[in-house]
Amino acid sequence: MHPRSGLATKHGLTVVNAPGTVDSGYRGEIKVSLLNTDRSETYTVSRGERIAQLVIQRVETAHFQAVTELPDSERGEGGFGSSGTH
């Protein structure tokens, strides 16, 4: 679930947990948590108004294999920010 760019730009309205995820096994009503970031203007949502966008995507399932050690890599043990230093 993604916010609509027009509502965000014009009114400061966004989706709280964007991008929100709806699990494939969920069968209930889809609800959207909205946040108005505009401190000076309220915004009233009307029934039927398009307030968010649902993006459907394929989800791959990973299969893990236990190993005793990992092979070397270009990044090595470099932590946060280390991949953008060269």
N, C-alpha and C positions, 0 to 999 in steps of 0.2 A: 504494500500500500504506500503510495507516494503522494506528497502534497501537489496541488495544482498550482503551477507557477503564477498564473494571473491573480489568484487569491492571495498568494504570498506577497507579490509585488505591490498590488493595489491596496490590500487591506491588512497585511501582516499576519494572515491566517496560515498556519502550517500544521502538519501532522506531528504529534508529540514524539512518537517512537519511529519516525521515518528512517529508513524504509521498514515498515511493519511487515511481519511475515504471517501468513495464514497457512497452517500446516495442512498437508494434503488430505489427512484423515478427518479434518474438522467439518462438521455438517450443520453447525448452528448459524445464527445471524451474524453477519460481518459488521462490526462496529468500528468507528474511526474516532480516535481521541484527538481533538483539535486544540490548538493553542493560538490565542490572539496575541501577537507580539507588539501590537500597537498600543501604547500606554494611554493614548489620548482619545481614541475612537473605539466604540464598541462595534461588534459585527453580529448581526442576527442571521442565522442560517435558516433558509426557507425549506419546507418539505419538497423533496425532489431535486434540490439544487445539487450540482456536481461539486463535491467538496474534496474528492481524492481520486487517485487513479490506481487501479489494480493492474499490476504488471505480472504476467504469468511467465514463469521460467522453468526450465528443466533442472532437476536436482540430481546430481550424480551421487552414487553411494560409494564410499571409499572402503577398500578392503585392506586392513593393516596386517603387516607381517612383523613379528617380533624378531629383533636382531640383537646381538651382543654389543655391536658398535656401529656407528655410521661412517660412511666414507667421507674423505675430505671434500670441501666445497670451496668455491671462489670466495664466499663471504666468511667462511670459517666461524670463529666464535665472536665476530663483531656484533655488537648489540645495536641499540637504537641509534639511527642516523648513520651507521657505518657504511651502508650501501650507497650513499650519496656523496661520499667524500673524495672520490677519484674521478 
